[in-house]
Amino acid sequence: MAGIEQRVLKISILATALIACSAIGVGLCAGSQSIIFDGLFNAIDSGMALLSLSVSKLLVKQPGRRFQQGYWHIEPMALALNGSVLVILCAHAFLTSLDSLMQGGRELAFGTALLYSLAVLVGSGVMLSYIRHMNRNLRSELIQLDIQSWLMSTLISAALLLAFVLGYLLQGTPYASLTPWIDPAILAVLALALIPSPAMTVLKAVKQILRITPSELDREITGLMASFRERYGFERFSHCVAQIGRGLFVEIQIVLPEAMNRWSVAELDQVRAEIAAAIGREGPNRWLAIAFTRDPRWL
């Protein structure tokens, strides 16, 4: 799975870099700030995808002496950095568009801009479909972020195409004086519309970095252990749960009843196996520790 994930990310990086270079070149030739914004958005996204690829390679490495619990914590850090950079870019683009609007807008070569946005819309749509298809089985957080980026790129291209078609049609009409406002106006709308998605990514990643336990995950483990407590008569139990990137960390402490004093290690191991099976998600991304005791102070 890791090899497929890395291959998908490499293809995405190449496609994003191609669009970024094309957008910056076309934007400069056509005099379009919104196209240049699209290029910068894709250029930053390409750089962040390279970072994601590096993180993907780290996540399949075995834990070492310095990182004995693996490298899962690096994934939300990469996501937080990616989202933060995109939020800053969107905020800067919005301020730039306001400045341009206050100065009366700017002239734009609508024909060139229209052809560019149409080509990128088709390319982005194809990439979005491909990556979504590949991630149905992978369920990778890194590729999911990439899907969001391609979705945003597709929406940007669609919005640009509609705006440039409108501007092209207005040329030579009594409303031609409105055309200088189209480019900064669409840039302002795009910047505001795009901010929430990377902002939510940053919020989710920061929660994982701070090891804030998701409520639904906490309820899931609590309910599961309550059923085992009723089944085996455990006196008490406590747990600690965290979701960090794709890594699931679960620690459970159980106070055994007096009736289980003479249970063998093999019998307790069987109970441990039943709890592990009920939790599920077995694999290299699950870190599970289940301890048994008769002394409540170890909870």
C-alpha positions as CSV (number, residue, x, y, z in Angstrom):
1,M,0.0,0.0,0.0
2,A,2.8,2.4,0.9
3,G,4.3,2.0,-2.6
4,I,1.0,2.8,-4.3
5,E,0.6,5.8,-2.0
6,Q,4.0,7.1,-3.0
7,R,3.4,6.5,-6.7
8,V,0.1,8.4,-6.6
9,L,1.8,11.3,-4.8
10,K,4.6,11.4,-7.4
11,I,2.1,11.6,-10.3
12,S,0.2,14.4,-8.4
13,I,3.4,16.3,-7.8
14,L,4.4,16.2,-11.5
15,A,0.9,17.3,-12.6
16,T,0.7,20.1,-10.1
17,A,4.1,21.4,-11.0
18,L,3.2,21.5,-14.7
19,I,0.0,23.4,-14.0
20,A,1.8,25.8,-11.6
21,C,4.5,26.7,-14.3
22,S,1.9,27.1,-17.0
23,A,-0.4,29.3,-14.8
24,I,2.4,31.7,-13.7
25,G,3.5,32.1,-17.4
26,V,0.0,32.6,-18.7
27,G,-0.9,34.9,-15.9
28,L,2.0,37.2,-16.6
29,C,1.3,37.2,-20.3
30,A,-2.5,37.8,-19.9
31,G,-2.1,40.2,-17.0
32,S,-4.3,38.2,-14.7
33,Q,-3.7,38.2,-10.9
34,S,-6.2,35.4,-10.5
35,I,-4.3,33.1,-12.8
36,I,-1.0,34.0,-11.1
37,F,-2.7,33.1,-7.8
38,D,-3.8,29.8,-9.2
39,G,-0.2,29.2,-10.3
40,L,1.2,30.1,-6.8
41,F,-1.5,28.0,-5.2
42,N,-0.4,25.0,-7.3
43,A,3.3,25.7,-6.8
44,I,3.0,25.7,-3.0
45,D,0.8,22.6,-3.2
46,S,3.5,20.9,-5.3
47,G,6.1,21.7,-2.7
48,M,3.9,20.5,0.1
49,A,3.2,17.3,-1.9
50,L,6.9,16.7,-2.0
51,L,6.9,17.0,1.8
52,S,4.0,14.6,2.0
53,L,5.9,12.1,-0.1
54,S,8.9,12.3,2.3
55,V,6.5,11.8,5.2
56,S,4.9,8.8,3.4
57,K,8.4,7.2,3.2
58,L,9.1,7.8,6.9
59,L,5.8,6.3,8.0
60,V,6.7,2.9,6.6
61,K,10.1,2.8,8.4
62,Q,10.5,0.7,11.5
63,P,10.7,2.6,14.9
64,G,14.3,3.4,15.9
65,R,16.1,4.3,19.0
66,R,15.2,8.0,18.8
67,F,11.6,7.5,17.6
68,Q,10.6,4.4,19.4
69,Q,6.9,4.9,18.8
70,G,7.4,5.5,15.1
71,Y,6.9,8.6,12.9
72,W,3.2,9.0,13.0
73,H,3.5,12.4,14.7
74,I,5.2,13.9,11.6
75,E,2.1,13.4,9.4
76,P,-0.1,16.0,11.3
77,M,2.8,18.3,11.4
78,A,3.1,18.2,7.6
79,L,-0.6,18.7,7.3
80,A,-0.6,21.7,9.6
81,L,2.3,23.3,7.7
82,N,0.6,22.7,4.3
83,G,-2.7,24.1,5.5
84,S,-1.1,27.1,7.1
85,V,0.8,28.1,4.0
86,L,-2.4,27.9,1.9
87,V,-4.3,30.0,4.4
88,I,-1.6,32.7,4.3
89,L,-1.6,32.6,0.5
90,C,-5.4,33.0,0.3
91,A,-5.3,35.9,2.8
92,H,-2.6,37.6,0.8
93,A,-4.5,37.1,-2.4
94,F,-7.7,38.6,-0.9
95,L,-5.8,41.7,0.3
96,T,-4.2,42.0,-3.2
97,S,-7.5,41.9,-4.9
98,L,-9.0,44.6,-2.6
99,D,-6.0,46.8,-3.5
100,S,-6.6,46.2,-7.2
101,L,-10.3,46.9,-6.9
102,M,-9.7,50.2,-5.1
103,Q,-7.4,51.2,-8.0
104,G,-10.0,50.6,-10.6
105,G,-9.2,47.0,-11.6
106,R,-6.9,46.0,-14.5
107,E,-7.1,45.1,-18.2
108,L,-7.0,41.4,-19.1
109,A,-6.4,39.4,-22.3
110,F,-9.6,37.4,-21.9
111,G,-9.0,35.1,-24.9
112,T,-5.7,33.7,-23.6
113,A,-7.1,33.5,-20.0
114,L,-10.2,31.6,-21.2
115,L,-8.2,28.9,-23.1
116,Y,-5.9,28.4,-20.1
117,S,-8.8,28.0,-17.6
118,L,-10.6,25.5,-19.9
119,A,-7.4,23.4,-20.3
120,V,-6.7,23.4,-16.6
121,L,-10.3,22.6,-15.7
122,V,-10.1,19.5,-17.8
123,G,-6.7,18.4,-16.5
124,S,-7.7,19.1,-12.8
125,G,-10.9,17.1,-13.2
126,V,-9.1,14.1,-14.6
127,M,-6.5,14.2,-11.8
128,L,-9.2,14.6,-9.2
129,S,-11.1,11.5,-10.5
130,Y,-7.9,9.5,-10.7
131,I,-6.7,10.3,-7.1
132,R,-10.1,9.7,-5.6
133,H,-10.3,6.3,-7.3
134,M,-6.8,5.3,-6.0
135,N,-7.6,6.4,-2.4
136,R,-10.8,4.3,-2.1
137,N,-8.7,1.4,-0.9
138,L,-5.6,3.3,0.4
139,R,-7.6,5.6,2.8
140,S,-4.4,7.8,3.1
141,E,-4.7,11.1,5.0
142,L,-1.9,12.5,2.8
143,I,-3.7,11.6,-0.4
144,Q,-7.0,12.8,1.1
145,L,-5.3,16.2,1.5
146,D,-4.1,16.0,-2.1
147,I,-7.7,15.3,-3.1
148,Q,-8.8,18.5,-1.4
149,S,-6.1,20.4,-3.3
150,W,-7.2,19.0,-6.6
151,L,-10.9,19.7,-5.8
152,M,-9.9,23.3,-5.0
153,S,-7.9,23.5,-8.2
154,T,-10.9,22.2,-10.2
155,L,-13.2,24.7,-8.5
156,I,-10.7,27.6,-9.1
157,S,-10.5,26.7,-12.8
158,A,-14.3,26.5,-13.2
159,A,-14.8,29.8,-11.5
160,L,-12.0,31.4,-13.6
161,L,-13.6,30.0,-16.8
162,L,-17.0,31.4,-16.0
163,A,-15.5,34.8,-15.2
164,F,-13.4,34.9,-18.3
165,V,-16.3,33.9,-20.5
166,L,-18.3,36.7,-19.0
167,G,-15.5,39.2,-19.6
168,Y,-15.0,38.0,-23.2
169,L,-18.7,38.4,-23.9
170,L,-18.8,41.9,-22.4
171,Q,-16.0,43.2,-24.7
172,G,-17.4,45.5,-27.3
173,T,-20.7,46.0,-25.5
174,P,-22.1,48.9,-23.5
175,Y,-20.9,47.1,-20.4
176,A,-17.2,46.8,-21.5
177,S,-16.2,49.3,-18.8
178,L,-16.9,46.5,-16.2
179,T,-14.3,44.2,-17.6
180,P,-11.3,45.6,-15.6
181,W,-13.1,44.6,-12.4
182,I,-13.6,41.0,-13.3
183,D,-10.1,39.6,-12.6
184,P,-9.7,41.2,-9.1
185,A,-13.3,40.5,-8.2
186,I,-13.0,36.7,-9.0
187,L,-9.7,36.7,-7.1
188,A,-11.3,38.1,-4.0
189,V,-14.2,35.5,-4.2
190,L,-11.8,32.6,-4.7
191,A,-9.5,33.6,-1.9
192,L,-12.4,33.9,0.6
193,A,-14.0,30.6,-0.6
194,L,-10.8,28.6,-0.4
195,I,-9.7,29.7,3.1
196,P,-12.1,27.4,5.1
197,S,-10.7,24.1,3.7
198,P,-7.0,24.5,4.6
199,A,-8.1,26.2,7.9
200,M,-10.0,23.0,8.9
201,T,-7.0,20.9,7.9
202,V,-4.8,23.0,10.2
203,L,-7.4,22.7,13.1
204,K,-7.6,18.9,12.7
205,A,-3.8,18.5,12.5
206,V,-3.2,20.8,15.6
207,K,-5.6,18.7,17.6
208,Q,-3.6,15.6,16.7
209,I,-0.3,17.2,17.5
210,L,-1.7,18.2,20.9
211,R,-3.0,14.6,21.3
212,I,-6.5,15.7,21.9
213,T,-8.6,12.6,21.9
214,P,-11.5,12.6,19.4
215,S,-14.8,12.3,21.3
216,E,-16.2,9.6,19.1
217,L,-13.0,7.5,19.6
218,D,-13.2,7.9,23.3
219,R,-16.9,6.9,23.4
220,E,-16.1,3.8,21.2
221,I,-13.4,2.5,23.6
222,T,-15.4,3.3,26.7
223,G,-18.5,1.4,25.4
224,L,-16.3,-1.5,24.3
225,M,-14.6,-1.8,27.7
226,A,-18.0,-1.5,29.5
227,S,-19.2,-4.6,27.6
228,F,-16.1,-6.5,28.6
229,R,-16.4,-5.3,32.2
230,E,-19.9,-6.8,32.3
231,R,-18.8,-10.0,30.7
232,Y,-15.8,-10.7,32.9
233,G,-16.7,-8.8,36.0
234,F,-13.7,-6.4,35.9
235,E,-13.7,-4.2,39.0
236,R,-12.5,-1.0,37.2
237,F,-10.8,0.0,34.0
238,S,-9.2,3.2,32.6
239,H,-7.9,4.0,29.1
240,C,-5.9,6.5,27.2
241,V,-6.6,7.0,23.5
242,A,-5.0,9.2,20.8
243,Q,-5.3,9.4,17.0
244,I,-2.1,10.9,15.5
245,G,-2.1,10.9,11.7
246,R,-2.8,7.4,10.7
247,G,-1.5,6.0,14.0
248,L,-4.0,4.8,16.6
249,F,-2.6,4.7,20.2
250,V,-4.7,2.8,22.8
251,E,-3.6,2.0,26.4
252,I,-6.0,0.1,28.7
253,Q,-5.5,-0.7,32.4
254,I,-7.9,-3.2,34.0
255,V,-8.4,-4.1,37.7
256,L,-9.2,-7.8,37.8
257,P,-11.8,-9.2,40.3
258,E,-10.8,-11.6,43.0
259,A,-12.3,-14.5,41.1
260,M,-9.6,-14.1,38.4
261,N,-6.7,-14.3,40.9
262,R,-5.7,-17.7,39.7
263,W,-6.1,-17.2,36.0
264,S,-3.1,-18.2,34.0
265,V,-1.1,-15.9,31.7
266,A,-2.5,-17.8,28.8
267,E,-6.1,-17.1,29.9
268,L,-5.4,-13.4,30.4
269,D,-3.7,-13.3,27.0
270,Q,-6.9,-14.7,25.5
271,V,-8.9,-11.9,27.1
272,R,-6.3,-9.4,25.7
273,A,-6.8,-10.9,22.3
274,E,-10.6,-10.6,22.5
275,I,-10.3,-6.9,23.4
276,A,-7.8,-6.3,20.6
277,A,-10.1,-8.0,18.1
278,A,-13.0,-5.9,19.3
279,I,-11.0,-2.7,18.8
280,G,-10.0,-3.7,15.3
281,R,-7.7,-1.8,12.9
282,E,-4.9,-4.3,13.5
283,G,-1.8,-3.5,11.6
284,P,1.4,-1.4,11.7
285,N,-0.5,1.8,12.5
286,R,-2.1,0.5,15.7
287,W,-0.2,0.8,19.0
288,L,-2.1,-1.2,21.6
289,A,-1.1,-1.9,25.3
290,I,-3.5,-3.8,27.7
291,A,-2.4,-4.2,31.3
292,F,-4.0,-6.3,34.1
293,T,-3.7,-5.6,37.8
294,R,-5.4,-6.3,41.1
295,D,-4.2,-3.0,42.6
296,P,-6.4,0.1,41.7
297,R,-3.5,2.5,42.3
298,W,-2.0,1.4,38.9
299,L,-5.0,2.9,37.0
